[in-house]
Every structure is written in structure tokens, then in C-alpha cells.
């Protein structure tokens, strides 16, 4: 994103589509109570790849690490999973995610896009079980893979937007 453009703190995918530069990347976030799963798009914004899992210790350190990775990889915007209830309503986890975005958006200097993450962890876990991945290995990778699942959904939508 060019420096001259007004960078919104929160935006829709449609709003950021027109702001993204040619090689701008997106970072997917699966925000949990104990971990933050991160994923990264390629520069063409076609593929999401699991990046890292941050063990949540203290807000400042956790967000600092996330923003450092975003700077290092040329991330222009964040796609964060919004954990909606199955009926589409928002519960405590969704409220917590919105609070995290409100608190972090001033530090991030990049927009956040909310993306419906219903069943993302379940889908990833099912796939890992189908691949016969051990329980210990699943626990190690599920958060960043869920972030990639969330980000891939947003990338697919961006591609349909043209």
C-alpha cells in the first residue's frame, strides 16, 4: 500500500482489494487464548502458507513479534479469523477478537479484515488426522494451519473480486 493512501484500521476485503500494491502480502491470524497462529500469502496473493505459532505470554511481546514478522515479510494487511457461533451470532470469543483488533490496530499501521473462521480448526484437524499426523504434531501445527485456512478463504474471495 502506498504511504499516501489513508490506511483504515478495519476494513472489508473489498475495501482493501483496491489498496493493495502489486507485491503486497497478507497475513492470516488465528487468535486463540493460548496461541496466535500466523500464515502468509505469496506476493501474488494466491496461496496461503502456515508461518508461525506464537505462544501467548504478554500482549506487548506477542504483538511485537507478530508485527516484526509482518514488517519482515512485507505484509500490507491482516486477515483475522472471527470466531462466530454456528448461527452467525457473536459470543465472547468474537468479542475478544474484536477487542484485540481495536487494541492492536493503532500499533499495526495496517488494516485488519475480519474473516468468518467457523470450523477452520475442525477442518484442519480432520485433514491432519486423515494424513495420520500424531496428536503431538497436530497440536504443534494446528494454529498456524488454521491461520492458513482462514487466509486461503480470503485469498480465494480476493481472486473472485478480480
VMD Tcl script that builds the backbone (N, CA, C; Angstrom):
set m [mol new atoms 486]
animate dup $m
set s [atomselect $m all]
$s set {name element resname resid chain x y z} {
  {N N UNK 1 A 0.845 -1.184 0.000}
  {CA C UNK 1 A 0.000 0.000 0.000}
  {C C UNK 1 A 0.878 1.231 0.000}
  {N N UNK 2 A 0.489 2.186 -0.775}
  {CA C UNK 2 A 1.309 3.393 -0.829}
  {C C UNK 2 A 1.095 4.215 0.435}
  {N N UNK 3 A 2.120 4.948 0.792}
  {CA C UNK 3 A 2.078 5.745 2.015}
  {C C UNK 3 A 1.039 6.869 1.934}
  {N N UNK 4 A 0.716 7.328 0.706}
  {CA C UNK 4 A -0.221 8.440 0.561}
  {C C UNK 4 A -1.665 8.029 0.854}
  {N N UNK 5 A -1.972 6.726 0.678}
  {CA C UNK 5 A -3.334 6.283 0.874}
  {C C UNK 5 A -3.675 6.257 2.362}
  {N N UNK 6 A -4.914 6.618 2.654}
  {CA C UNK 6 A -5.399 6.544 4.028}
  {C C UNK 6 A -5.565 5.073 4.388}
  {N N UNK 7 A -4.899 4.655 5.449}
  {CA C UNK 7 A -4.960 3.262 5.852}
  {C C UNK 7 A -5.992 3.117 6.953}
  {N N UNK 8 A -7.110 2.433 6.662}
  {CA C UNK 8 A -8.135 2.239 7.683}
  {C C UNK 8 A -7.673 1.205 8.708}
  {N N UNK 9 A -8.150 1.327 9.934}
  {CA C UNK 9 A -7.788 0.354 10.974}
  {C C UNK 9 A -8.493 -0.976 10.726}
  {N N UNK 10 A -9.758 -0.908 10.312}
  {CA C UNK 10 A -10.527 -2.100 9.991}
  {C C UNK 10 A -11.201 -1.862 8.654}
  {N N UNK 11 A -11.221 -2.900 7.847}
  {CA C UNK 11 A -11.773 -2.757 6.509}
  {C C UNK 11 A -12.388 -4.076 6.069}
  {N N UNK 12 A -13.131 -4.024 4.991}
  {CA C UNK 12 A -13.626 -5.252 4.377}
  {C C UNK 12 A -12.598 -5.685 3.336}
  {N N UNK 13 A -12.708 -6.910 2.918}
  {CA C UNK 13 A -11.812 -7.417 1.887}
  {C C UNK 13 A -11.975 -6.605 0.596}
  {N N UNK 14 A -13.207 -6.242 0.305}
  {CA C UNK 14 A -13.477 -5.444 -0.885}
  {C C UNK 14 A -12.787 -4.079 -0.803}
  {N N UNK 15 A -12.765 -3.485 0.384}
  {CA C UNK 15 A -12.126 -2.175 0.559}
  {C C UNK 15 A -10.613 -2.241 0.389}
  {N N UNK 16 A -9.977 -3.285 0.914}
  {CA C UNK 16 A -8.517 -3.338 0.787}
  {C C UNK 16 A -8.063 -3.826 -0.584}
  {N N UNK 17 A -8.949 -4.499 -1.320}
  {CA C UNK 17 A -8.566 -5.022 -2.635}
  {C C UNK 17 A -7.996 -3.921 -3.519}
  {N N UNK 18 A -8.607 -2.755 -3.493}
  {CA C UNK 18 A -8.150 -1.646 -4.323}
  {C C UNK 18 A -6.933 -0.922 -3.777}
  {N N UNK 19 A -6.591 -1.175 -2.525}
  {CA C UNK 19 A -5.453 -0.503 -1.905}
  {C C UNK 19 A -4.158 -1.302 -1.990}
  {N N UNK 20 A -4.269 -2.583 -2.306}
  {CA C UNK 20 A -3.090 -3.444 -2.294}
  {C C UNK 20 A -2.172 -3.161 -3.475}
  {N N UNK 21 A -0.885 -3.071 -3.174}
  {CA C UNK 21 A 0.111 -2.899 -4.224}
  {C C UNK 21 A 0.413 -4.223 -4.894}
  {N N UNK 22 A 1.201 -4.160 -5.932}
  {CA C UNK 22 A 1.476 -5.331 -6.761}
  {C C UNK 22 A 2.023 -6.531 -5.979}
  {N N UNK 23 A 2.968 -6.330 -5.103}
  {CA C UNK 23 A 3.587 -7.430 -4.365}
  {C C UNK 23 A 3.264 -7.440 -2.871}
  {N N UNK 24 A 2.207 -6.719 -2.486}
  {CA C UNK 24 A 1.816 -6.703 -1.077}
  {C C UNK 24 A 1.307 -8.077 -0.657}
  {N N UNK 25 A 1.719 -8.487 0.525}
  {CA C UNK 25 A 1.279 -9.761 1.079}
  {C C UNK 25 A 0.217 -9.530 2.142}
  {N N UNK 26 A -0.514 -10.591 2.442}
  {CA C UNK 26 A -1.472 -10.589 3.531}
  {C C UNK 26 A -1.005 -11.593 4.572}
  {N N UNK 27 A -1.326 -11.313 5.836}
  {CA C UNK 27 A -1.018 -12.241 6.914}
  {C C UNK 27 A -2.326 -12.710 7.523}
  {N N UNK 28 A -2.472 -14.016 7.638}
  {CA C UNK 28 A -3.630 -14.609 8.291}
  {C C UNK 28 A -3.351 -14.805 9.761}
  {N N UNK 29 A -4.369 -14.590 10.581}
  {CA C UNK 29 A -4.223 -14.716 12.032}
  {C C UNK 29 A -5.344 -15.589 12.580}
  {N N UNK 30 A -4.953 -16.625 13.317}
  {CA C UNK 30 A -5.897 -17.426 14.084}
  {C C UNK 30 A -5.605 -17.121 15.546}
  {N N UNK 31 A -6.442 -16.284 16.143}
  {CA C UNK 31 A -6.219 -15.814 17.502}
  {C C UNK 31 A -6.855 -16.764 18.500}
  {N N UNK 32 A -6.019 -17.367 19.320}
  {CA C UNK 32 A -6.514 -18.255 20.363}
  {C C UNK 32 A -6.201 -17.679 21.727}
  {N N UNK 33 A -6.677 -18.329 22.756}
  {CA C UNK 33 A -6.413 -17.855 24.113}
  {C C UNK 33 A -4.984 -18.168 24.538}
  {N N UNK 34 A -4.391 -19.236 23.975}
  {CA C UNK 34 A -3.033 -19.639 24.351}
  {C C UNK 34 A -2.002 -19.396 23.261}
  {N N UNK 35 A -2.456 -19.290 22.024}
  {CA C UNK 35 A -1.538 -19.122 20.894}
  {C C UNK 35 A -2.113 -18.165 19.857}
  {N N UNK 36 A -1.222 -17.678 18.998}
  {CA C UNK 36 A -1.620 -16.903 17.822}
  {C C UNK 36 A -1.002 -17.613 16.630}
  {N N UNK 37 A -1.846 -18.203 15.801}
  {CA C UNK 37 A -1.365 -18.860 14.590}
  {C C UNK 37 A -1.248 -17.839 13.482}
  {N N UNK 38 A -0.134 -17.882 12.746}
  {CA C UNK 38 A 0.097 -16.933 11.655}
  {C C UNK 38 A 0.347 -17.667 10.349}
  {N N UNK 39 A -0.143 -17.081 9.274}
  {CA C UNK 39 A 0.087 -17.593 7.930}
  {C C UNK 39 A 0.406 -16.413 7.025}
  {N N UNK 40 A 1.021 -16.713 5.897}
  {CA C UNK 40 A 1.477 -15.665 4.982}
  {C C UNK 40 A 1.059 -15.999 3.561}
  {N N UNK 41 A 0.618 -14.981 2.833}
  {CA C UNK 41 A 0.312 -15.197 1.418}
  {C C UNK 41 A 1.591 -15.043 0.600}
  {N N UNK 42 A 1.573 -15.593 -0.598}
  {CA C UNK 42 A 2.658 -15.321 -1.530}
  {C C UNK 42 A 2.439 -13.910 -2.093}
  {N N UNK 43 A 3.403 -13.379 -2.824}
  {CA C UNK 43 A 3.287 -12.000 -3.316}
  {C C UNK 43 A 2.199 -11.850 -4.371}
  {N N UNK 44 A 1.790 -12.937 -4.987}
  {CA C UNK 44 A 0.694 -12.878 -5.962}
  {C C UNK 44 A -0.664 -13.030 -5.295}
  {N N UNK 45 A -0.658 -13.269 -3.992}
  {CA C UNK 45 A -1.870 -13.433 -3.179}
  {C C UNK 45 A -2.761 -14.559 -3.714}
  {N N UNK 46 A -2.124 -15.687 -4.012}
  {CA C UNK 46 A -2.870 -16.869 -4.461}
  {C C UNK 46 A -2.842 -17.994 -3.442}
  {N N UNK 47 A -1.727 -18.103 -2.721}
  {CA C UNK 47 A -1.521 -19.225 -1.805}
  {C C UNK 47 A -1.199 -18.769 -0.397}
  {N N UNK 48 A -1.842 -19.406 0.556}
  {CA C UNK 48 A -1.558 -19.145 1.979}
  {C C UNK 48 A -0.677 -20.268 2.506}
  {N N UNK 49 A 0.358 -19.899 3.233}
  {CA C UNK 49 A 1.291 -20.867 3.803}
  {C C UNK 49 A 1.380 -20.647 5.312}
  {N N UNK 50 A 1.294 -21.733 6.089}
  {CA C UNK 50 A 1.485 -21.583 7.538}
  {C C UNK 50 A 2.846 -20.958 7.819}
  {N N UNK 51 A 2.900 -20.015 8.763}
  {CA C UNK 51 A 4.151 -19.309 9.031}
  {C C UNK 51 A 4.701 -19.645 10.416}
  {N N UNK 52 A 3.946 -19.346 11.455}
  {CA C UNK 52 A 4.473 -19.495 12.807}
  {C C UNK 52 A 3.334 -19.531 13.805}
  {N N UNK 53 A 3.628 -20.116 14.963}
  {CA C UNK 53 A 2.701 -20.080 16.087}
  {C C UNK 53 A 3.384 -19.340 17.226}
  {N N UNK 54 A 2.732 -18.299 17.701}
  {CA C UNK 54 A 3.251 -17.526 18.823}
  {C C UNK 54 A 2.534 -18.002 20.086}
  {N N UNK 55 A 3.291 -18.454 21.057}
  {CA C UNK 55 A 2.723 -18.809 22.363}
  {C C UNK 55 A 2.413 -17.503 23.082}
  {N N UNK 56 A 1.167 -17.324 23.483}
  {CA C UNK 56 A 0.772 -16.065 24.115}
  {C C UNK 56 A 1.313 -15.996 25.534}
  {N N UNK 57 A 2.093 -14.950 25.773}
  {CA C UNK 57 A 2.656 -14.717 27.096}
  {C C UNK 57 A 2.202 -13.361 27.616}
  {N N UNK 58 A 2.660 -12.302 26.935}
  {CA C UNK 58 A 2.259 -10.942 27.283}
  {C C UNK 58 A 1.875 -10.231 25.995}
  {N N UNK 59 A 0.824 -9.437 26.077}
  {CA C UNK 59 A 0.300 -8.762 24.892}
  {C C UNK 59 A 1.392 -8.031 24.125}
  {N N UNK 60 A 2.172 -7.208 24.794}
  {CA C UNK 60 A 3.178 -6.379 24.112}
  {C C UNK 60 A 4.194 -7.227 23.365}
  {N N UNK 61 A 4.692 -8.274 23.998}
  {CA C UNK 61 A 5.681 -9.148 23.346}
  {C C UNK 61 A 5.048 -9.928 22.200}
  {N N UNK 62 A 3.855 -10.436 22.407}
  {CA C UNK 62 A 3.170 -11.228 21.379}
  {C C UNK 62 A 2.903 -10.387 20.129}
  {N N UNK 63 A 2.338 -9.216 20.329}
  {CA C UNK 63 A 2.027 -8.333 19.193}
  {C C UNK 63 A 3.314 -7.818 18.557}
  {N N UNK 64 A 4.332 -7.530 19.370}
  {CA C UNK 64 A 5.620 -7.099 18.828}
  {C C UNK 64 A 6.195 -8.134 17.876}
  {N N UNK 65 A 6.125 -9.395 18.251}
  {CA C UNK 65 A 6.636 -10.470 17.395}
  {C C UNK 65 A 5.820 -10.565 16.106}
  {N N UNK 66 A 4.496 -10.467 16.234}
  {CA C UNK 66 A 3.620 -10.530 15.061}
  {C C UNK 66 A 3.915 -9.376 14.095}
  {N N UNK 67 A 4.056 -8.174 14.628}
  {CA C UNK 67 A 4.314 -7.007 13.785}
  {C C UNK 67 A 5.714 -7.049 13.173}
  {N N UNK 68 A 6.677 -7.589 13.906}
  {CA C UNK 68 A 8.020 -7.762 13.362}
  {C C UNK 68 A 7.987 -8.702 12.166}
  {N N UNK 69 A 7.262 -9.798 12.284}
  {CA C UNK 69 A 7.128 -10.732 11.160}
  {C C UNK 69 A 6.415 -10.060 9.982}
  {N N UNK 70 A 5.400 -9.266 10.273}
  {CA C UNK 70 A 4.675 -8.553 9.214}
  {C C UNK 70 A 5.602 -7.582 8.482}
  {N N UNK 71 A 6.435 -6.857 9.236}
  {CA C UNK 71 A 7.393 -5.934 8.617}
  {C C UNK 71 A 8.390 -6.693 7.745}
  {N N UNK 72 A 8.907 -7.778 8.298}
  {CA C UNK 72 A 9.936 -8.560 7.607}
  {C C UNK 72 A 9.434 -9.158 6.287}
  {N N UNK 73 A 8.127 -9.492 6.242}
  {CA C UNK 73 A 7.576 -10.163 5.064}
  {C C UNK 73 A 6.776 -9.240 4.141}
  {N N UNK 74 A 6.786 -7.946 4.393}
  {CA C UNK 74 A 6.085 -7.017 3.509}
  {C C UNK 74 A 4.575 -7.170 3.532}
  {N N UNK 75 A 4.017 -7.348 4.719}
  {CA C UNK 75 A 2.577 -7.539 4.869}
  {C C UNK 75 A 1.869 -6.191 4.820}
  {N N UNK 76 A 0.834 -6.115 3.992}
  {CA C UNK 76 A 0.079 -4.875 3.836}
  {C C UNK 76 A -1.207 -4.860 4.658}
  {N N UNK 77 A -1.724 -6.050 4.990}
  {CA C UNK 77 A -2.972 -6.131 5.753}
  {C C UNK 77 A -3.052 -7.478 6.453}
  {N N UNK 78 A -3.863 -7.513 7.507}
  {CA C UNK 78 A -4.076 -8.737 8.274}
  {C C UNK 78 A -5.484 -9.260 8.028}
  {N N UNK 79 A -5.603 -10.562 7.889}
  {CA C UNK 79 A -6.906 -11.224 7.810}
  {C C UNK 79 A -7.021 -12.052 9.083}
  {N N UNK 80 A -7.909 -11.640 9.966}
  {CA C UNK 80 A -8.028 -12.296 11.261}
  {C C UNK 80 A -9.345 -13.055 11.353}
  {N N UNK 81 A -9.241 -14.289 11.803}
  {CA C UNK 81 A -10.429 -15.115 11.934}
  {C C UNK 81 A -11.355 -14.578 13.005}
  {N N UNK 82 A -12.635 -14.463 12.663}
  {CA C UNK 82 A -13.653 -14.023 13.614}
  {C C UNK 82 A -14.467 -15.252 14.005}
  {N N UNK 83 A -14.322 -15.710 15.251}
  {CA C UNK 83 A -14.975 -16.957 15.675}
  {C C UNK 83 A -16.459 -16.761 15.975}
  {N N UNK 84 A -17.257 -16.832 14.939}
  {CA C UNK 84 A -18.702 -16.686 15.094}
  {C C UNK 84 A -19.308 -17.991 15.597}
  {N N UNK 85 A -20.445 -17.889 16.252}
  {CA C UNK 85 A -21.206 -19.072 16.638}
  {C C UNK 85 A -21.804 -19.686 15.374}
  {N N UNK 86 A -22.241 -20.931 15.459}
  {CA C UNK 86 A -22.777 -21.608 14.272}
  {C C UNK 86 A -23.987 -20.889 13.680}
  {N N UNK 87 A -24.737 -20.157 14.503}
  {CA C UNK 87 A -25.902 -19.426 13.994}
  {C C UNK 87 A -25.533 -18.034 13.467}
  {N N UNK 88 A -24.228 -17.716 13.449}
  {CA C UNK 88 A -23.770 -16.433 12.939}
  {C C UNK 88 A -23.668 -15.337 13.981}
  {N N UNK 89 A -24.119 -15.602 15.186}
  {CA C UNK 89 A -24.042 -14.596 16.239}
  {C C UNK 89 A -22.623 -14.539 16.807}
  {N N UNK 90 A -22.367 -13.465 17.548}
  {CA C UNK 90 A -21.049 -13.285 18.158}
  {C C UNK 90 A -21.112 -13.568 19.646}
  {N N UNK 91 A -20.199 -14.386 20.101}
  {CA C UNK 91 A -20.099 -14.706 21.517}
  {C C UNK 91 A -18.864 -14.058 22.120}
  {N N UNK 92 A -18.463 -14.527 23.284}
  {CA C UNK 92 A -17.308 -13.949 23.981}
  {C C UNK 92 A -15.998 -14.024 23.182}
  {N N UNK 93 A -15.775 -15.106 22.461}
  {CA C UNK 93 A -14.529 -15.227 21.691}
  {C C UNK 93 A -14.475 -14.191 20.559}
  {N N UNK 94 A -15.598 -13.955 19.909}
  {CA C UNK 94 A -15.644 -12.946 18.849}
  {C C UNK 94 A -15.415 -11.550 19.443}
  {N N UNK 95 A -16.004 -11.300 20.594}
  {CA C UNK 95 A -15.810 -10.012 21.259}
  {C C UNK 95 A -14.346 -9.821 21.651}
  {N N UNK 96 A -13.724 -10.894 22.105}
  {CA C UNK 96 A -12.305 -10.845 22.471}
  {C C UNK 96 A -11.433 -10.554 21.244}
  {N N UNK 97 A -11.784 -11.154 20.110}
  {CA C UNK 97 A -11.049 -10.913 18.867}
  {C C UNK 97 A -11.199 -9.454 18.431}
  {N N UNK 98 A -12.416 -8.938 18.517}
  {CA C UNK 98 A -12.635 -7.531 18.156}
  {C C UNK 98 A -11.849 -6.605 19.091}
  {N N UNK 99 A -11.783 -6.931 20.364}
  {CA C UNK 99 A -11.016 -6.128 21.321}
  {C C UNK 99 A -9.526 -6.178 20.984}
  {N N UNK 100 A -9.019 -7.342 20.616}
  {CA C UNK 100 A -7.617 -7.483 20.216}
  {C C UNK 100 A -7.316 -6.579 19.014}
  {N N UNK 101 A -8.205 -6.572 18.030}
  {CA C UNK 101 A -8.008 -5.741 16.835}
  {C C UNK 101 A -8.052 -4.258 17.195}
  {N N UNK 102 A -9.009 -3.862 18.032}
  {CA C UNK 102 A -9.082 -2.452 18.448}
  {C C UNK 102 A -7.790 -2.030 19.144}
  {N N UNK 103 A -7.287 -2.886 20.010}
  {CA C UNK 103 A -6.081 -2.581 20.780}
  {C C UNK 103 A -4.833 -2.578 19.890}
  {N N UNK 104 A -4.808 -3.429 18.886}
  {CA C UNK 104 A -3.614 -3.614 18.060}
  {C C UNK 104 A -3.582 -2.703 16.839}
  {N N UNK 105 A -4.729 -2.277 16.368}
  {CA C UNK 105 A -4.782 -1.534 15.106}
  {C C UNK 105 A -3.952 -0.252 15.130}
  {N N UNK 106 A -3.879 0.419 16.258}
  {CA C UNK 106 A -3.072 1.637 16.353}
  {C C UNK 106 A -1.582 1.372 16.215}
  {N N UNK 107 A -1.144 0.200 16.639}
  {CA C UNK 107 A 0.269 -0.174 16.546}
  {C C UNK 107 A 0.622 -0.754 15.181}
  {N N UNK 108 A -0.359 -1.354 14.532}
  {CA C UNK 108 A -0.095 -2.161 13.338}
  {C C UNK 108 A 0.185 -1.346 12.074}
  {N N UNK 109 A -0.421 -0.154 11.942}
  {CA C UNK 109 A -0.270 0.665 10.740}
  {C C UNK 109 A -0.688 -0.075 9.469}
  {N N UNK 110 A -1.556 -1.059 9.622}
  {CA C UNK 110 A -2.094 -1.847 8.515}
  {C C UNK 110 A -3.548 -2.173 8.863}
  {N N UNK 111 A -4.388 -2.323 7.863}
  {CA C UNK 111 A -5.781 -2.667 8.177}
  {C C UNK 111 A -5.947 -4.124 8.585}
  {N N UNK 112 A -6.977 -4.358 9.364}
  {CA C UNK 112 A -7.413 -5.702 9.728}
  {C C UNK 112 A -8.712 -5.987 8.995}
  {N N UNK 113 A -8.826 -7.182 8.473}
  {CA C UNK 113 A -10.048 -7.657 7.836}
  {C C UNK 113 A -10.532 -8.851 8.645}
  {N N UNK 114 A -11.779 -8.820 9.064}
  {CA C UNK 114 A -12.347 -9.970 9.764}
  {C C UNK 114 A -12.802 -10.996 8.740}
  {N N UNK 115 A -12.559 -12.281 9.045}
  {CA C UNK 115 A -12.965 -13.365 8.163}
  {C C UNK 115 A -13.617 -14.460 9.012}
  {N N UNK 116 A -14.788 -14.887 8.600}
  {CA C UNK 116 A -15.532 -15.926 9.316}
  {C C UNK 116 A -14.666 -17.185 9.406}
  {N N UNK 117 A -14.366 -17.587 10.633}
  {CA C UNK 117 A -13.483 -18.741 10.808}
  {C C UNK 117 A -14.205 -19.983 11.317}
  {N N UNK 118 A -15.527 -19.980 11.249}
  {CA C UNK 118 A -16.268 -21.143 11.761}
  {C C UNK 118 A -15.724 -22.441 11.169}
  {N N UNK 119 A -15.429 -23.360 12.036}
  {CA C UNK 119 A -14.978 -24.711 11.693}
  {C C UNK 119 A -13.591 -24.796 11.073}
  {N N UNK 120 A -12.831 -23.709 11.067}
  {CA C UNK 120 A -11.495 -23.767 10.457}
  {C C UNK 120 A -10.585 -24.738 11.199}
  {N N UNK 121 A -10.554 -24.671 12.519}
  {CA C UNK 121 A -9.696 -25.572 13.289}
  {C C UNK 121 A -10.180 -27.013 13.139}
  {N N UNK 122 A -11.492 -27.206 13.124}
  {CA C UNK 122 A -12.036 -28.558 12.950}
  {C C UNK 122 A -11.653 -29.124 11.583}
  {N N UNK 123 A -11.737 -28.298 10.539}
  {CA C UNK 123 A -11.378 -28.752 9.186}
  {C C UNK 123 A -9.905 -29.122 9.106}
  {N N UNK 124 A -9.063 -28.299 9.682}
  {CA C UNK 124 A -7.618 -28.564 9.669}
  {C C UNK 124 A -7.310 -29.825 10.472}
  {N N UNK 125 A -7.917 -29.954 11.636}
  {CA C UNK 125 A -7.683 -31.136 12.480}
  {C C UNK 125 A -8.121 -32.408 11.761}
  {N N UNK 126 A -9.286 -32.372 11.109}
  {CA C UNK 126 A -9.753 -33.534 10.331}
  {C C UNK 126 A -8.750 -33.918 9.259}
  {N N UNK 127 A -8.236 -32.922 8.557}
  {CA C UNK 127 A -7.265 -33.183 7.489}
  {C C UNK 127 A -5.977 -33.781 8.052}
  {N N UNK 128 A -5.509 -33.266 9.168}
  {CA C UNK 128 A -4.289 -33.799 9.790}
  {C C UNK 128 A -4.500 -35.239 10.262}
  {N N UNK 129 A -5.674 -35.535 10.804}
  {CA C UNK 129 A -5.981 -36.903 11.227}
  {C C UNK 129 A -6.023 -37.820 10.009}
  {N N UNK 130 A -6.632 -37.341 8.921}
  {CA C UNK 130 A -6.693 -38.137 7.689}
  {C C UNK 130 A -5.289 -38.437 7.153}
  {N N UNK 131 A -4.361 -37.534 7.418}
  {CA C UNK 131 A -2.973 -37.741 6.981}
  {C C UNK 131 A -2.172 -38.519 8.017}
  {N N UNK 132 A -2.852 -39.001 9.066}
  {CA C UNK 132 A -2.236 -39.807 10.119}
  {C C UNK 132 A -1.130 -39.060 10.868}
  {N N UNK 133 A -1.339 -37.763 11.086}
  {CA C UNK 133 A -0.385 -36.956 11.847}
  {C C UNK 133 A -0.630 -37.212 13.331}
  {N N UNK 134 A 0.433 -37.412 14.083}
  {CA C UNK 134 A 0.304 -37.717 15.511}
  {C C UNK 134 A -0.354 -36.560 16.262}
  {N N UNK 135 A -0.949 -36.897 17.393}
  {CA C UNK 135 A -1.610 -35.883 18.223}
  {C C UNK 135 A -0.632 -34.779 18.630}
  {N N UNK 136 A 0.588 -35.151 19.001}
  {CA C UNK 136 A 1.593 -34.156 19.416}
  {C C UNK 136 A 1.941 -33.225 18.258}
  {N N UNK 137 A 2.124 -33.776 17.069}
  {CA C UNK 137 A 2.461 -32.955 15.893}
  {C C UNK 137 A 1.271 -32.072 15.502}
  {N N UNK 138 A 0.052 -32.604 15.621}
  {CA C UNK 138 A -1.153 -31.805 15.321}
  {C C UNK 138 A -1.215 -30.597 16.229}
  {N N UNK 139 A -0.973 -30.803 17.510}
  {CA C UNK 139 A -1.033 -29.701 18.477}
  {C C UNK 139 A -0.006 -28.627 18.137}
  {N N UNK 140 A 1.120 -29.051 17.590}
  {CA C UNK 140 A 2.201 -28.126 17.255}
  {C C UNK 140 A 1.873 -27.256 16.037}
  {N N UNK 141 A 1.122 -27.799 15.070}
  {CA C UNK 141 A 0.925 -27.088 13.801}
  {C C UNK 141 A -0.492 -26.580 13.554}
  {N N UNK 142 A -1.473 -27.024 14.343}
  {CA C UNK 142 A -2.870 -26.732 14.023}
  {C C UNK 142 A -3.175 -25.237 13.980}
  {N N UNK 143 A -2.595 -24.421 14.846}
  {CA C UNK 143 A -2.922 -22.992 14.882}
  {C C UNK 143 A -2.441 -22.265 13.634}
  {N N UNK 144 A -1.212 -22.519 13.221}
  {CA C UNK 144 A -0.734 -21.837 12.007}
  {C C UNK 144 A -1.407 -22.396 10.752}
  {N N UNK 145 A -1.787 -23.679 10.794}
  {CA C UNK 145 A -2.528 -24.231 9.654}
  {C C UNK 145 A -3.947 -23.661 9.601}
  {N N UNK 146 A -4.550 -23.428 10.758}
  {CA C UNK 146 A -5.872 -22.788 10.796}
  {C C UNK 146 A -5.768 -21.364 10.261}
  {N N UNK 147 A -4.676 -20.666 10.582}
  {CA C UNK 147 A -4.455 -19.315 10.040}
  {C C UNK 147 A -4.342 -19.368 8.520}
  {N N UNK 148 A -3.672 -20.397 7.999}
  {CA C UNK 148 A -3.542 -20.546 6.545}
  {C C UNK 148 A -4.905 -20.846 5.919}
  {N N UNK 149 A -5.718 -21.641 6.594}
  {CA C UNK 149 A -7.062 -21.970 6.119}
  {C C UNK 149 A -7.918 -20.699 6.039}
  {N N UNK 150 A -7.850 -19.887 7.078}
  {CA C UNK 150 A -8.576 -18.611 7.116}
  {C C UNK 150 A -8.094 -17.704 5.987}
  {N N UNK 151 A -6.771 -17.557 5.875}
  {CA C UNK 151 A -6.196 -16.680 4.855}
  {C C UNK 151 A -6.525 -17.178 3.452}
  {N N UNK 152 A -6.491 -18.493 3.236}
  {CA C UNK 152 A -6.792 -19.024 1.904}
  {C C UNK 152 A -8.218 -18.693 1.491}
  {N N UNK 153 A -9.152 -18.747 2.433}
  {CA C UNK 153 A -10.526 -18.359 2.120}
  {C C UNK 153 A -10.606 -16.920 1.652}
  {N N UNK 154 A -9.878 -16.042 2.322}
  {CA C UNK 154 A -9.864 -14.626 1.930}
  {C C UNK 154 A -9.169 -14.437 0.584}
  {N N UNK 155 A -8.086 -15.169 0.342}
  {CA C UNK 155 A -7.378 -15.065 -0.945}
  {C C UNK 155 A -8.267 -15.541 -2.090}
  {N N UNK 156 A -9.005 -16.614 -1.856}
  {CA C UNK 156 A -9.927 -17.120 -2.888}
  {C C UNK 156 A -11.002 -16.079 -3.188}
  {N N UNK 157 A -11.495 -15.426 -2.156}
  {CA C UNK 157 A -12.503 -14.366 -2.347}
  {C C UNK 157 A -11.902 -13.188 -3.107}
  {N N UNK 158 A -10.674 -12.805 -2.767}
  {CA C UNK 158 A -9.987 -11.712 -3.484}
  {C C UNK 158 A -9.859 -12.038 -4.962}
  {N N UNK 159 A -9.531 -13.271 -5.267}
  {CA C UNK 159 A -9.379 -13.693 -6.674}
  {C C UNK 159 A -10.706 -13.564 -7.419}
  {N N UNK 160 A -11.804 -13.886 -6.750}
  {CA C UNK 160 A -13.132 -13.758 -7.380}
  {C C UNK 160 A -13.522 -12.295 -7.572}
  {N N UNK 161 A -12.989 -11.419 -6.724}
  {CA C UNK 161 A -13.282 -9.991 -6.866}
  {C C UNK 161 A -12.618 -9.416 -8.110}
  {N N UNK 162 A -11.555 -10.111 -8.561}
  {CA C UNK 162 A -10.866 -9.680 -9.773}
  {C C UNK 162 A -9.851 -8.651 -9.470}
}
mol reanalyze $m
mol bondsrecalc $m
mol representation Tube
mol addrep $m
